[in-house]
Amino acid sequence: MSCAVRVRGRCPGCRADRLLPGRDAAGTPICRDCAGIVRDFFCDCCGFEGVLLGGRLCEPCTLADTLGRLLNDGTGRVAPSLQPLVTALLETDRPKSRLIWLRNPNVVRLLRGLATGTIPLTHDGLHQETPS
């Protein structure tokens, strides 16, 4: 992914404070509108302009979506007992690091087990799991 979609600031062309993925003739970063870029970089969920991942979601919305799917208790929702975990995992200034952590098959298995109740949400239940 280009580093240009991570550059934010005041566009020298329109003076708007936003993502600066384009360049003017002098090579100065400018917004997509001033650069004539037709692709938009707005999250389909929250509207944030920035890096978009699969599904056209920003990193925080992708993290929330991923946690919602992994911790689905079978009803289409996260079990209330796991909501504090979701809240703690979403309270990060580096959602990408959490997304990378969620790629680990052992983490996925543990979270799914907790969500479905096959792994009890107790100290003993967690202690029975292999340390990985």
Disulfide bonds with the S-S distance in Angstrom:
none
